[in-house]
Amino acid sequence: MSKNKLNLTLPPGSIEPVPEASPSPPVPPLAVYPEPAGEMSDGLRDPLSIENIQERLEDLEMDEEQKRRLESFLGQKEKVGELGGEDFEKLGELGSGNGGVVTKVKHKKFGLIMAMKQIRLEVKPPIKKQIIRELKVLHECNFAHIVGFYGAFCSGGEICICMEYMDGGSLDLIMKRAGRIPESMISTITCAVLRGLAYLRDKHAIMHRDIKPSNILVNSAGEIKLCDFGVSGQLIDSMAHSFVGTRSYMSPERLQGSRYSVQSDIWSLGLSLVELAFGLYPIPPPDDKLLASIFGAEWEKHYGESSSSDTTDASGTGTETDSSDSASMQPPPRPPTRRSTHAPRPLAVFELLELIVNEPPPRLPARLFTNDFIDFVDRCLKRNANDRADLKTLMNHDWLKKAELEEVDLSGWVCRTMNLQPSTPTHLSTVQS
């Protein structure tokens, strides 16, 4: 395929353009960290004022339980203080991707469990120190749906980012166990993701840049939190030079090198929701045979032999009819892998990017999902960014309004799926003196 046909000016590994400024004016952060007068150490972190933080918590849209958990996390964070590589005992690897390895670690003195992301970059020491300095804004991102940040430091040529440990893992890991995620769970997850995106935009003028299932974390207490959002321009640029990351969740305007805004995150969210519902990445869209193998009896019940004539398939053709959420509270059977005889052949990267830029966006099949869910996804997956729904519109969508009235046991479902014991977040346990 030719470059002109695809019209891509942002090949994998290149530096991404600077996003447009958020239309919402930034609100002063929860805490202010003045730059130290002398030379900066590798473990940059200024003392956290819990009193100042608590005063600002009243401005955030959180219930009393969420505020209690956040205050507990901030109290433990203050007690632990500045971090360094010698403070931790490694317990095991949690995953890898986005240029780094994530390890489960325990703070030797306080016994606190954390997740540490280690990123190796071939850059000069001043650049690493600048990245650490820029990451300090994460100290100010304190919200119920943003993963907690303990601190960052340089160690042995690596940048180490210490985060709150989420024992349920990321949604992509949960999909590997569950196959696909029930619609009732997806709606609850979507509410949390949108609130997290709105918080980043309204309070800090930050867009996420990398919404995908692996960057949405859950725990056994049923909390849903975003991680890996782009706060350090130097880190983003450095990783673009040294690491070829996935572009498969990027919006068409980003892939074409155009200026982009938070509407780009909306596209990524919509694509992620279809993936959660299918249990596999939806580009190219699965055909009827693959859908039948994924949904089994549900597909046969609604379509049977007539699936080729009256189906609204993932490519967006057909008719929509009334449906209900038939997803079970128990994890559904695991769908076939991409090695299935019905699965599309693996695509070269530029074939995939051409589909994203030039082909109709994926859609959810009617009857297997509610019309409200289908409409929500359709509003996210518009190729033209100006046609996509904004955060406010999505947060007031009927699909999510109905979800807020339902009692969904996300904690129980995650624990059953991941073989976990129901628990409170790790930061609510007592930290040793």
Secondary structure, 3 states (H helix, E strand, C coil): CCHHHHCCCCCCCCCCCCCCCCCCCCCCCCCCCCCCCCCCCCCCCCCCCHHHHHHHHCCCCCCHHHHHHHHHHHHHHHHHCCCCHHHEEEEEEEEEECCEEEEEEEECCCCCEEEEEEEECCCCHHHHHHHHHHHHHHHHCCCCCECCEEEEEEECCEEEEEEECCCCEEHHHHHHHHCCCCHHHHHHHHHHHHHHHHHHHHHHCCCCCCCCHHHEEECCCCCEEECCCCCCHHHHHHHHHHCCCCCCCCCHHHHCCCCCCCHHHHHHHHHHHHHHHHCCCCCCCCCHHHHHHHHCHHHHHHCHHHHHHHCCCCCCCCCCCCCCCCCCCCCCCCCCCCCCCCCCCCCCHHHHHHHHHHCCCCCCCECCECHHHHHHHHHHCCCCHHHCCCHHHHHCCHHHHHHHHCCCCHHHHHHHHHCCCCCCCHHHCCCCC
